[in-house]
Amino acid sequence: MCGYTNSSGRLGLSSSENTFGPCAGGETGSILSIRNVGKHFGGVRAVEACGFDVGHGTITGLIGPNGAGKTTLFNIVAGFIKPNTGRIMLDGDDVTGLAPHRLFRRGLVRTFQIPHEFERLTVLDNLMLVPGGRSGESIVASWFHWRRVCEEERRIRDRAEEVLAFLQLSHVRDEFAGNLSGGQKKLLELGRTMMTEARLVLLDEPGAGVNPTLMARLVADIRRLNAERGYTFCIIEHDMDLIAALCDPVIVMAEGTVLTQGSMEAVRRDQRVIDAYFGGARKAREAGA
């Protein structure tokens, strides 16, 4: 994961209470706007004329049956794939096709369904690796400005310790990350976003493989980061209970485009959503009859 530096070139660390991200409240409108986005791979149209907004300060759910195009769309938004058509707007700026590290520095962070931890590094070291732009990355600074290098490293360590405390992972700080449970790895992945100045976090199936106890902690941490730290989330998830507990609005994709959106209660009652999830299985049964 690339590091973040602010406009002054210094590490995005703060000694104030808000050590994990931008302040909550105040902003309105859309932080992310997806406009008529399409992506095809040969003859397969994975995303087609797709568009929706993610509002500042929301926890937006993105659901749909397998093959709906959700992960492809996430990869387009995060800069891993370039769309064939359409635009991606971040806070009103056209960021279509920007590289992931450039989007990362603008505060857009994407996590993955399978966590990408450094298995043979400790949990603490996994967090401390995230911030970039350090003085210690320069040989000259390491030789002649070692006091500044040491101070930056101390602040990064302090921040990592705060993140571990927030996520209740301090007891595994010195454990190799590869030895963590699936749920702990998901919490560590969330912690790595907290080591940045993330403003919009794209979470890809955070509940996959997580036991109920750690799931409750994960849900609580996402809520706290949203309410107390001002993080905006867009979440892909197949666990409808998690989506219902966290997300409003909920956007439903099917066949590469947006089918409908609204509250979880509304989309659950929408016949088009029911058909998208269960229509294929019903047609298969009818064909075999």
C-alpha positions in Angstrom: 0.0 0.0 0.0 1.4 3.4 -0.9 1.9 6.1 1.6 0.3 9.5 1.9 1.8 12.9 2.2 0.0 16.2 2.6 0.4 19.3 0.5 3.4 20.4 2.5 5.2 17.2 1.9 5.1 16.2 5.5 3.6 13.0 6.8 -0.1 13.1 7.4 0.1 12.7 11.1 -1.5 14.8 13.8 -1.1 15.3 17.5 -4.8 16.3 17.8 -7.6 14.0 18.8 -8.4 13.4 15.2 -5.4 11.2 14.5 -7.0 8.8 12.1 -8.6 10.9 9.4 -10.5 14.0 8.4 -12.9 15.5 10.8 -16.5 14.4 10.7 -19.4 16.5 9.7 -19.7 19.7 7.6 -19.4 18.3 4.1 -22.4 17.7 1.9 -23.0 16.5 -1.6 -21.1 13.7 -3.4 -17.6 12.6 -2.8 -17.7 10.1 -5.6 -19.7 10.3 -8.9 -19.7 7.5 -11.4 -21.1 8.6 -14.8 -22.0 6.2 -17.6 -19.1 3.9 -16.9 -18.6 0.9 -19.2 -16.0 -1.8 -19.3 -15.8 -4.8 -21.7 -13.3 -7.6 -21.9 -13.4 -8.9 -25.4 -17.1 -9.7 -26.0 -17.9 -9.7 -22.3 -19.5 -6.5 -21.0 -18.7 -6.6 -17.3 -20.0 -3.0 -16.7 -22.4 -1.2 -18.9 -23.7 2.4 -18.7 -23.3 2.4 -14.9 -23.7 5.4 -12.8 -24.4 6.5 -9.2 -23.2 8.9 -6.5 -21.7 8.3 -3.1 -22.5 11.1 -0.6 -20.0 12.6 1.8 -20.2 10.9 5.2 -22.4 8.0 4.1 -21.9 4.2 4.4 -23.2 3.1 1.0 -23.8 -0.5 0.3 -23.2 -2.0 -3.2 -24.9 -5.4 -3.6 -25.9 -7.7 -6.5 -25.7 -11.3 -7.6 -22.4 -12.9 -8.6 -21.3 -11.5 -12.0 -23.1 -8.2 -11.5 -19.9 -6.2 -12.1 -19.4 -4.9 -8.6 -15.7 -5.8 -8.2 -14.9 -4.7 -11.7 -16.5 -1.3 -10.9 -14.4 -1.0 -7.7 -11.3 -1.7 -9.7 -12.2 1.0 -12.2 -12.9 3.5 -9.4 -9.6 2.7 -7.6 -7.6 3.0 -10.8 -6.6 -0.7 -11.3 -8.6 -0.9 -14.5 -9.4 1.8 -17.1 -13.0 2.1 -18.3 -13.9 2.0 -22.0 -16.5 4.7 -21.5 -17.7 7.1 -18.8 -16.1 9.2 -16.1 -15.1 8.9 -12.4 -15.4 12.1 -10.4 -13.8 12.5 -7.0 -15.0 15.6 -5.2 -15.8 17.2 -8.5 -12.5 16.4 -10.1 -12.3 14.1 -13.1 -10.0 11.2 -12.0 -10.8 8.7 -14.7 -7.9 6.4 -15.4 -5.6 7.9 -12.7 -3.2 5.4 -11.3 -4.0 3.8 -7.9 -1.1 5.6 -6.1 -2.3 9.0 -7.3 -5.9 8.3 -6.2 -4.5 7.0 -2.9 -2.9 10.4 -2.3 -6.2 12.0 -2.9 -7.7 10.0 -0.1 -9.3 7.1 -2.0 -8.4 3.7 -0.5 -9.5 0.3 -1.7 -9.3 -2.9 0.4 -9.7 -6.4 -1.0 -11.9 -9.5 -0.2 -8.7 -11.4 0.5 -6.4 -9.3 2.8 -3.0 -8.4 1.5 -0.9 -8.4 4.6 2.8 -8.9 4.8 2.8 -12.4 6.4 6.3 -12.4 7.8 6.2 -8.9 9.4 4.5 -8.2 12.7 1.1 -6.6 12.9 2.8 -3.4 14.2 5.2 -3.4 11.3 2.4 -3.9 8.8 0.9 -0.7 10.0 4.1 1.3 10.2 4.9 0.4 6.5 1.9 2.4 5.2 2.9 6.1 5.4 5.3 7.1 2.7 7.3 10.2 1.8 9.5 9.7 4.9 12.8 11.5 5.4 14.4 8.2 6.1 13.8 7.1 2.5 16.6 9.5 1.5 20.2 8.3 2.1 21.3 11.9 2.5 18.5 12.6 5.1 19.4 9.4 6.9 23.0 10.6 7.3 22.6 14.3 8.0 19.0 14.6 9.4 18.8 11.5 11.6 17.0 13.4 14.4 14.1 14.3 12.0 14.1 10.7 10.7 13.9 9.4 14.3 11.1 11.8 15.1 9.0 10.8 12.1 9.5 7.1 12.9 8.4 7.8 16.5 5.2 9.5 15.4 4.4 6.7 13.0 4.9 4.2 15.7 2.7 6.2 18.1 0.0 6.4 15.4 0.2 2.6 14.8 -0.2 1.9 18.5 -3.3 4.1 18.6 -4.8 2.3 15.6 -4.1 -1.1 17.3 -5.8 0.2 20.5 -8.8 1.5 18.5 -9.2 -1.9 16.8 -8.5 -3.9 20.0 -5.5 -5.6 18.4 -2.8 -4.4 20.8 -2.5 -8.0 22.2 -1.3 -9.2 18.8 1.0 -6.3 17.9 4.1 -8.5 17.9 2.5 -11.5 16.2 3.4 -12.3 12.6 0.5 -11.0 10.4 0.3 -14.4 8.6 -0.7 -16.0 11.9 -3.8 -13.9 12.5 -7.3 -15.3 12.0 -9.3 -14.3 9.0 -11.3 -11.8 11.0 -8.2 -10.3 12.6 -6.7 -9.9 9.1 -9.8 -7.9 8.1 -9.4 -5.7 11.1 -5.7 -5.2 10.2 -6.7 -4.3 6.6 -9.0 -1.6 8.1 -6.2 -0.5 10.3 -4.0 0.1 7.3 -6.5 2.5 5.9 -6.4 4.3 9.3 -2.7 4.9 8.8 -3.5 7.2 5.8 -5.6 10.3 5.4 -8.3 8.3 3.8 -11.5 10.1 2.9 -13.3 7.5 0.8 -12.8 3.8 1.6 -13.9 1.1 -0.8 -14.4 -2.1 1.3 -14.7 -5.3 -0.7 -16.6 -8.0 1.3 -15.3 -7.1 4.7 -17.5 -9.8 6.3 -16.2 -12.7 4.2 -14.7 -15.4 6.4 -15.2 -13.4 9.6 -16.7 -15.1 12.7 -19.7 -13.5 14.4 -17.7 -12.0 17.3 -15.2 -10.3 15.1 -18.0 -9.3 12.7 -19.6 -7.3 15.5 -16.3 -5.6 16.2 -15.8 -4.8 12.5 -19.3 -3.3 12.1 -18.8 -1.2 15.3 -15.4 0.0 14.1 -16.8 1.0 10.7 -19.6 2.9 12.4 -17.1 4.7 14.7 -14.8 5.7 11.8 -17.8 7.0 9.9 -19.4 8.9 12.9 -16.3 10.1 14.8 -13.6 10.4 12.1 -15.7 11.4 9.0 -14.7 8.4 6.8 -17.0 7.8 3.9 -17.5 4.1 3.0 -18.7 2.2 -0.1 -19.1 -1.5 0.7 -19.5 -4.6 -1.5 -21.0 -7.3 0.6 -23.0 -10.5 0.1 -24.0 -10.7 3.8 -27.4 -8.9 3.8 -27.5 -8.6 7.6 -24.2 -6.7 7.5 -25.5 -4.4 4.8 -28.8 -3.8 6.6 -26.9 -3.0 9.9 -24.5 -0.5 8.3 -25.6 0.9 5.0 -28.0 3.6 3.8 -28.4 4.0 0.9 -28.0 0.6 -0.8 -27.2 0.3 -4.5 -28.1 -2.8 -6.4 -26.2 -3.8 -9.5 -27.2 -6.5 -12.0 -25.7 -7.3 -15.4 -23.2 -4.6 -15.1 -25.5 -1.7 -14.4 -27.5 -0.1 -11.6 -30.8 -1.8 -11.1 -32.2 0.3 -8.3 -31.1 2.1 -5.1 -32.6 3.2 -1.8 -33.0 2.0 1.8 -32.4 -1.7 2.5 -36.1 -2.1 3.3 -37.0 -0.7 -0.1 -34.6 -2.7 -2.2 -35.6 -5.9 -0.4 -39.2 -5.4 -1.5 -38.3 -4.5 -5.1 -39.4 -7.2 -7.5 -36.6 -6.4 -9.9 -34.1 -7.2 -7.1 -35.9 -10.4 -6.2 -35.8 -11.4 -9.9 -32.1 -10.5 -10.2 -31.1 -12.7 -7.3 -33.5 -15.6 -7.7 -34.7 -15.4 -11.3 -31.8 -17.3 -12.8 -32.3 -20.2 -10.4 -36.0 -20.3 -11.1 -35.5 -20.3 -14.9 -33.0 -23.1 -14.6 -35.4 -25.2 -12.7 -38.2 -24.5 -15.2 -35.9 -25.4 -18.1 -35.1 -28.7 -16.5 -38.7 -29.6 -15.7 
